[in-house]
Amino acid sequence: MPANPLKKYGRISSLILRKSANRKLFKRGLADERVGFDRRPAAGCRTTQSHRKWRSESHCAVLANLRPSRIGPFQCGARVRGGAGEPDHGLGDEPTKAAQRVLAGTHPDVTVLATNKVTIGIDEVRDIITTSEQMPSTAPWRIIIIEDVDRMLERTTNVLLKEIEEPSGHTIWLLCAPSAQDVLPTIRSRTRIVNLAVPSTQAVAAFLKQNGGFEPKIAARAARLAEGHIGIANLYAKNEQVMSDRDELIVGVLGLRRASDAVLLAGNLIDSAKAQAEAEVKVKAAEAEADFRRVNGLGAKDRIPPKLRGAYNAIAKKDELKRQTTRLTRDVLDRALNSIASIYRDVAVLQNNAEDSVGLINLENRSSITELSVRLTRGGAVRRLEDIAVARRRLAGNGNPVLVFEALFCSLIAS
């Protein structure tokens, strides 16, 4: 593998993360050969040996395969090569001017579609398709990035499919999803799949210490419990209540003995998830209102002019806040499912004598997990992981969260 594997790819040098420190982690993953690139040309693309560039006869689409819950708050982007003023073509250690604009979200030819709702709306996709038809203003390509493409409904995805089948010759699409299987086969078959590596626990801990200033013990524990998710690791490190809620959930699952325990634990989990989501939505709304005042030159106590009241009131609109709360509640519950699954992952590790090679996630609960590994058969541990997967599918299908978790916890009771 060459010293810089990104040189093999043309106008898009790499998939990056919007936080510069996270970009370094990703590049380190490339250097360690933990990220694999399929060098075969995608449909409609051909590679020229003389320039080692991706060139597009019609278009290129890239599907960034991000594992479940690995995206966190860091948005995928495209590191665009500089022009004549960038002698290193964007491949140096320091980001070029073009890359800095991408990281800051100010590049005119890079558009990101993200949502804080449960699903991506069809109107949002139609708007971004209109943007994709426009010629780039400063760069050779227009880059369109869609985060969480798996949050699209089928009819919304069909609208996107039309554009991918008959694309603009100057546009490159980057579609981010937890896995390729979460995207419709019709979309998947028309994209080049890039699997992004999950940062190691040591890399995440180093990131937290360097960028968050957290103590080594806190950073190490948060990184271990987050299982490679930088955003969740940062949340655990700075929010003691979230960490405490996770600890209570693990203890509660390990202590399940009766159906009544399952019902109580499910109720507590749902209440905790809603409280976390509502608190985060309020913080975000307050930040958005403060930004609105700052942009419009208003002080914290200044009255909103009549011309701006409509836009200001839309920030904290009740329906919008409710949608955001629903989305965040589901994210918290999804994180809870990952935490529950980590218990049975640790059980399987102990049953197969693999602790020395892969380690345990829930070290604080080692004695209880050891006891559970004795009570359960290997098949029983696998079945419970399957039950967790069923619960995840039911939540994705808009199942009642209380009923979903009551059924899950009842199925996890070990005899």
C-alpha positions as CSV (number, residue, x, y, z in Angstrom):
1,M,0.0,0.0,0.0
2,P,1.5,3.4,-0.9
3,A,2.4,6.0,1.7
4,N,-0.7,8.0,0.9
5,P,-3.5,5.7,-0.5
6,L,-5.6,8.8,-1.2
7,K,-3.5,9.5,-4.2
8,K,-5.3,6.8,-6.1
9,Y,-8.5,8.8,-6.2
10,G,-9.0,11.9,-8.2
11,R,-11.2,14.9,-7.5
12,I,-12.4,13.4,-4.2
13,S,-9.3,12.6,-2.3
14,S,-11.1,10.9,0.6
15,L,-14.2,10.7,2.7
16,I,-13.5,12.8,5.8
17,L,-15.2,13.8,9.0
18,R,-16.1,17.5,9.6
19,K,-14.0,17.7,12.8
20,S,-10.4,18.0,11.8
21,A,-9.3,15.8,14.7
22,N,-11.6,13.1,13.5
23,R,-10.1,13.5,10.0
24,K,-6.8,12.6,11.5
25,L,-8.2,9.4,13.0
26,F,-9.7,8.4,9.6
27,K,-6.4,9.0,7.8
28,R,-4.6,7.0,10.5
29,G,-7.1,4.2,9.7
30,L,-6.0,4.4,6.0
31,A,-2.4,4.2,7.0
32,D,-3.0,1.1,9.1
33,E,-4.8,-0.5,6.1
34,R,-8.0,-0.8,8.1
35,V,-10.0,0.8,5.4
36,G,-10.4,-1.0,2.1
37,F,-11.2,0.7,-1.2
38,D,-12.7,-1.2,-4.1
39,R,-10.5,-0.1,-7.0
40,R,-12.8,-1.3,-9.7
41,P,-14.6,1.5,-11.5
42,A,-18.2,1.9,-10.6
43,A,-20.9,2.0,-13.2
44,G,-20.3,5.0,-15.5
45,C,-16.8,5.6,-14.2
46,R,-13.4,4.8,-15.7
47,T,-9.9,5.2,-14.4
48,T,-7.0,6.7,-16.5
49,Q,-3.6,5.3,-15.6
50,S,-1.8,8.5,-16.7
51,H,-3.4,10.7,-14.1
52,R,-4.6,8.1,-11.6
53,K,-7.9,10.0,-11.3
54,W,-11.5,9.1,-11.2
55,R,-13.1,10.5,-14.2
56,S,-16.8,10.4,-14.9
57,E,-18.4,9.9,-18.2
58,S,-21.7,10.5,-16.6
59,H,-21.3,10.5,-12.8
60,C,-19.9,8.7,-9.8
61,A,-21.9,7.8,-6.6
62,V,-20.2,6.6,-3.4
63,L,-21.9,4.8,-0.6
64,A,-20.0,5.3,2.7
65,N,-20.6,2.2,4.7
66,L,-20.7,3.4,8.3
67,R,-21.5,0.7,10.9
68,P,-24.5,1.2,13.1
69,S,-24.2,4.1,15.5
70,R,-20.7,4.9,14.3
71,I,-21.6,8.3,12.8
72,G,-22.2,10.3,15.9
73,P,-22.3,14.0,15.5
74,F,-19.5,14.1,12.9
75,Q,-20.8,14.7,9.4
76,C,-19.3,13.0,6.4
77,G,-17.9,15.3,3.7
78,A,-15.7,15.4,0.7
79,R,-12.1,16.6,0.8
80,V,-12.0,18.4,-2.5
81,R,-8.7,18.9,-4.3
82,G,-7.4,22.4,-4.6
83,G,-6.7,24.0,-8.0
84,A,-3.6,25.7,-9.3
85,G,-3.2,27.5,-5.9
86,E,-2.9,24.2,-4.1
87,P,0.5,22.7,-5.0
88,D,-0.1,19.5,-3.0
89,H,-3.5,19.0,-4.5
90,G,-5.0,18.6,-1.1
91,L,-2.9,15.6,-0.1
92,G,-0.7,17.2,2.5
93,D,-0.9,16.8,6.3
94,E,-2.6,20.2,6.6
95,P,-6.0,20.9,5.0
96,T,-5.9,23.1,2.0
97,K,-8.0,26.3,1.6
98,A,-10.7,24.3,-0.2
99,A,-10.6,21.6,2.5
100,Q,-10.9,24.2,5.2
101,R,-14.0,25.6,3.6
102,V,-15.5,22.1,3.4
103,L,-14.8,21.5,7.0
104,A,-16.4,24.9,7.9
105,G,-19.4,24.1,5.8
106,T,-18.9,27.2,3.6
107,H,-17.7,25.6,0.3
108,P,-20.2,26.6,-2.4
109,D,-19.9,23.3,-4.3
110,V,-20.3,21.0,-1.3
111,T,-23.9,20.5,-0.1
112,V,-24.8,18.3,2.9
113,L,-28.3,17.0,3.5
114,A,-28.8,15.9,7.1
115,T,-31.9,15.8,9.3
116,N,-32.8,15.9,13.0
117,K,-36.2,14.3,12.2
118,V,-37.1,10.6,12.2
119,T,-37.0,10.5,8.3
120,I,-35.6,12.5,5.5
121,G,-38.5,14.2,3.7
122,I,-39.2,13.8,0.0
123,D,-39.2,17.6,-0.5
124,E,-35.7,17.9,0.9
125,V,-34.5,15.3,-1.6
126,R,-36.2,17.1,-4.4
127,D,-34.5,20.3,-3.4
128,I,-31.1,18.8,-3.3
129,I,-31.6,17.2,-6.6
130,T,-32.3,20.6,-8.0
131,T,-29.0,21.8,-6.5
132,S,-27.2,18.9,-8.0
133,E,-28.2,20.0,-11.5
134,Q,-26.4,23.3,-11.1
135,M,-22.9,23.8,-12.5
136,P,-20.1,24.0,-9.8
137,S,-19.0,27.5,-9.2
138,T,-15.4,27.1,-8.1
139,A,-14.5,23.4,-8.4
140,P,-14.6,20.9,-11.2
141,W,-17.2,18.9,-9.4
142,R,-20.3,19.6,-7.3
143,I,-20.4,17.3,-4.2
144,I,-23.7,16.2,-2.7
145,I,-23.6,14.4,0.7
146,I,-26.6,12.7,2.2
147,E,-26.2,11.6,5.8
148,D,-28.3,8.7,7.2
149,V,-29.6,7.7,3.8
150,D,-31.2,4.8,5.5
151,R,-33.7,7.2,7.1
152,M,-35.3,7.7,3.7
153,L,-38.7,6.1,3.1
154,E,-38.9,3.9,0.0
155,R,-40.8,6.5,-2.1
156,T,-38.2,9.1,-1.2
157,T,-35.4,6.8,-2.2
158,N,-37.1,6.2,-5.5
159,V,-36.9,9.9,-6.2
160,L,-33.2,9.8,-5.5
161,L,-32.8,6.7,-7.7
162,K,-34.1,8.6,-10.7
163,E,-31.3,11.2,-10.4
164,I,-28.6,8.5,-9.8
165,E,-29.8,6.7,-13.0
166,E,-29.7,9.9,-15.1
167,P,-27.2,12.1,-13.2
168,S,-25.5,15.4,-14.1
169,G,-22.0,14.9,-15.5
170,H,-20.4,17.3,-13.0
171,T,-21.9,15.9,-9.8
172,I,-20.6,13.3,-7.4
173,W,-23.0,11.9,-4.7
174,L,-21.8,10.6,-1.3
175,L,-24.4,8.6,0.5
176,C,-23.8,7.7,4.2
177,A,-25.5,4.8,5.8
178,P,-24.8,2.4,8.7
179,S,-24.4,-0.5,6.2
180,A,-24.9,-1.2,2.6
181,Q,-27.7,-3.5,3.4
182,D,-29.7,-0.6,4.9
183,V,-30.0,0.9,1.4
184,L,-32.3,-0.3,-1.3
185,P,-30.5,-2.7,-3.7
186,T,-31.4,-0.5,-6.7
187,I,-29.4,2.3,-5.1
188,R,-26.6,0.0,-3.8
189,S,-26.0,-1.5,-7.2
190,R,-25.3,1.9,-8.7
191,T,-22.7,3.0,-6.1
192,R,-19.1,2.3,-5.2
193,I,-19.1,1.0,-1.6
194,V,-16.4,2.4,0.8
195,N,-16.2,0.7,4.2
196,L,-14.9,3.1,6.8
197,A,-13.0,1.6,9.7
198,V,-14.1,2.0,13.3
199,P,-11.5,3.8,15.4
200,S,-9.8,1.7,18.1
201,T,-10.6,2.2,21.8
202,Q,-7.0,3.6,22.2
203,A,-7.5,6.1,19.3
204,V,-10.8,7.3,20.7
205,A,-9.4,7.7,24.2
206,A,-6.5,9.7,22.8
207,F,-8.9,11.9,20.9
208,L,-10.9,12.6,24.1
209,K,-7.8,13.5,26.0
210,Q,-6.3,15.7,23.3
211,N,-9.4,17.5,22.2
212,G,-11.7,17.4,25.2
213,G,-9.2,17.7,28.0
214,F,-10.7,14.7,29.9
215,E,-8.7,12.8,32.5
216,P,-7.1,9.6,31.2
217,K,-9.3,7.3,33.3
218,I,-12.5,9.0,32.2
219,A,-11.4,9.0,28.6
220,A,-10.4,5.4,28.6
221,R,-13.7,4.2,30.2
222,A,-15.9,6.4,27.9
223,A,-14.0,5.1,24.8
224,R,-14.4,1.5,25.9
225,L,-18.1,1.8,26.6
226,A,-18.7,3.7,23.3
227,E,-17.3,0.8,21.3
228,G,-15.6,3.0,18.7
229,H,-18.3,5.7,18.5
230,I,-16.5,9.0,19.0
231,G,-19.7,11.0,19.5
232,I,-21.0,8.7,22.2
233,A,-17.6,8.5,23.9
234,N,-17.6,12.3,24.1
235,L,-21.1,12.3,25.5
236,Y,-20.2,9.7,28.2
237,A,-17.1,11.7,29.1
238,K,-18.8,15.0,29.6
239,N,-22.2,13.9,30.9
240,E,-22.2,12.0,34.1
241,Q,-26.0,11.5,34.0
242,V,-25.9,9.7,30.7
243,M,-23.1,7.4,32.0
244,S,-25.0,6.8,35.2
245,D,-28.2,5.9,33.1
246,R,-26.2,3.4,31.1
247,D,-24.7,1.8,34.3
248,E,-28.3,1.5,35.8
249,L,-29.5,-0.2,32.5
250,I,-26.6,-2.7,32.6
251,V,-27.3,-3.6,36.2
252,G,-31.0,-3.8,35.6
253,V,-30.6,-6.2,32.7
254,L,-28.2,-8.4,34.6
255,G,-30.7,-8.5,37.5
256,L,-33.7,-9.6,35.5
257,R,-35.4,-12.5,37.3
258,R,-39.2,-11.9,36.9
259,A,-41.6,-10.4,34.3
260,S,-42.3,-7.6,36.8
261,D,-38.6,-6.7,36.7
262,A,-38.8,-6.4,32.9
263,V,-41.9,-4.2,33.0
264,L,-40.3,-1.8,35.6
265,L,-37.0,-1.7,33.7
266,A,-38.7,-0.9,30.4
267,G,-40.7,1.9,32.0
268,N,-37.6,3.5,33.6
269,L,-35.7,3.2,30.3
270,I,-38.4,5.0,28.3
271,D,-38.7,7.8,30.8
272,S,-35.0,8.3,30.9
273,A,-34.8,8.4,27.1
274,K,-37.5,11.0,26.8
275,A,-35.9,13.1,29.5
276,Q,-32.5,13.0,27.8
277,A,-34.1,13.9,24.4
278,E,-36.2,16.8,25.8
279,A,-33.2,18.3,27.6
280,E,-31.0,18.1,24.5
281,V,-33.8,19.6,22.3
282,K,-34.2,22.5,24.7
283,V,-30.4,23.2,24.7
284,K,-30.3,23.1,20.9
285,A,-33.3,25.4,20.6
286,A,-31.7,27.9,23.0
287,E,-28.4,27.8,21.0
288,A,-30.4,28.3,17.7
289,E,-32.2,31.3,19.2
290,A,-28.9,32.8,20.5
291,D,-27.3,32.4,17.0
292,F,-30.4,34.0,15.4
293,R,-30.0,37.0,17.7
294,R,-26.3,37.2,17.1
295,V,-26.6,37.0,13.3
296,N,-29.2,39.8,13.3
297,G,-27.3,42.0,15.6
298,L,-29.7,41.6,18.6
299,G,-28.8,41.4,22.2
300,A,-30.0,38.7,24.6
301,K,-32.8,41.0,25.9
302,D,-33.6,43.0,22.8
303,R,-37.1,42.7,21.4
304,I,-37.5,40.9,18.1
305,P,-38.5,43.2,15.2
306,P,-41.9,42.4,13.6
307,K,-40.2,41.5,10.3
308,L,-38.1,38.8,12.1
309,R,-40.7,37.3,14.5
310,G,-41.9,34.7,12.1
311,A,-38.4,33.3,11.5
312,Y,-37.6,33.5,15.2
313,N,-40.7,31.8,16.3
314,A,-40.1,29.0,13.8
315,I,-37.0,28.0,15.7
316,A,-38.9,26.8,18.8
317,K,-42.1,25.8,16.9
318,K,-43.9,23.1,19.0
319,D,-44.4,20.6,16.1
320,E,-40.7,20.9,15.1
321,L,-39.5,20.4,18.7
322,K,-41.8,17.4,19.0
323,R,-40.3,15.8,15.9
324,Q,-36.8,16.5,17.1
325,T,-37.6,14.9,20.5
326,T,-39.0,11.8,18.8
327,R,-35.8,11.4,16.7
328,L,-33.5,11.9,19.7
329,T,-35.6,9.6,21.9
330,R,-35.1,6.9,19.2
331,D,-31.4,7.6,19.1
332,V,-31.2,7.1,22.9
333,L,-33.1,3.8,22.7
334,D,-30.9,2.7,19.9
335,R,-27.9,3.4,22.1
336,A,-29.6,1.4,24.9
337,L,-29.9,-1.6,22.5
338,N,-26.2,-1.4,21.8
339,S,-25.4,-1.3,25.5
340,I,-27.7,-4.4,26.1
341,A,-26.1,-6.2,23.2
342,S,-22.6,-5.5,24.8
343,I,-23.6,-7.7,27.8
344,Y,-24.2,-10.8,25.6
345,R,-21.1,-9.9,23.6
346,D,-19.1,-10.1,26.8
347,V,-20.9,-13.3,27.7
348,A,-19.8,-14.9,24.4
349,V,-16.2,-13.6,24.9
350,L,-16.0,-15.4,28.3
351,Q,-17.7,-18.6,27.0
352,N,-15.1,-18.8,24.3
353,N,-12.1,-17.8,26.5
354,A,-11.3,-14.8,24.3
355,E,-11.0,-12.1,27.0
356,D,-7.2,-11.9,26.5
357,S,-7.5,-11.2,22.8
358,V,-10.6,-8.9,22.6
359,G,-11.3,-7.8,26.1
360,L,-14.6,-7.0,27.9
361,I,-16.7,-3.9,27.3
362,N,-18.4,-3.9,30.7
363,L,-15.5,-4.5,33.0
364,E,-17.2,-2.9,36.0
365,N,-19.8,-5.7,35.8
366,R,-17.4,-8.6,35.2
367,S,-18.5,-10.8,38.1
368,S,-22.2,-10.6,37.2
369,I,-21.4,-11.2,33.5
370,T,-19.2,-14.2,34.5
371,E,-22.2,-15.6,36.5
372,L,-24.5,-15.1,33.5
373,S,-22.0,-16.8,31.2
374,V,-22.2,-19.9,33.4
375,R,-26.1,-19.9,33.4
376,L,-26.4,-19.4,29.7
377,T,-25.5,-21.8,26.9
378,R,-23.7,-20.5,23.9
379,G,-26.9,-20.9,21.9
380,G,-28.8,-18.9,24.6
381,A,-26.4,-16.0,24.3
382,V,-26.8,-16.0,20.5
383,R,-30.6,-16.2,20.8
384,R,-30.7,-13.1,23.1
385,L,-28.6,-11.2,20.6
386,E,-31.2,-12.1,18.0
387,D,-34.0,-10.9,20.3
388,I,-32.2,-7.5,20.5
389,A,-32.0,-7.4,16.7
390,V,-35.8,-8.1,16.6
391,A,-36.4,-5.3,19.0
392,R,-34.4,-2.9,16.8
393,R,-36.5,-3.8,13.8
394,R,-39.7,-3.3,15.7
395,L,-38.5,0.2,16.8
396,A,-37.6,1.0,13.2
397,G,-41.1,-0.1,12.2
398,N,-42.6,2.5,14.6
399,G,-43.5,-0.1,17.2
400,N,-44.6,1.2,20.7
401,P,-41.3,1.6,22.6
402,V,-42.8,0.5,25.9
403,L,-44.2,-2.8,24.5
404,V,-41.0,-3.4,22.5
405,F,-38.7,-3.2,25.5
406,E,-41.1,-5.1,27.8
407,A,-41.1,-7.9,25.3
408,L,-37.3,-7.7,24.9
409,F,-36.6,-7.7,28.6
410,C,-39.0,-10.7,29.2
411,S,-37.1,-12.6,26.5
412,L,-33.8,-11.9,28.2
413,I,-34.7,-13.4,31.6
414,A,-32.3,-16.2,32.2
415,S,-33.8,-19.3,33.9
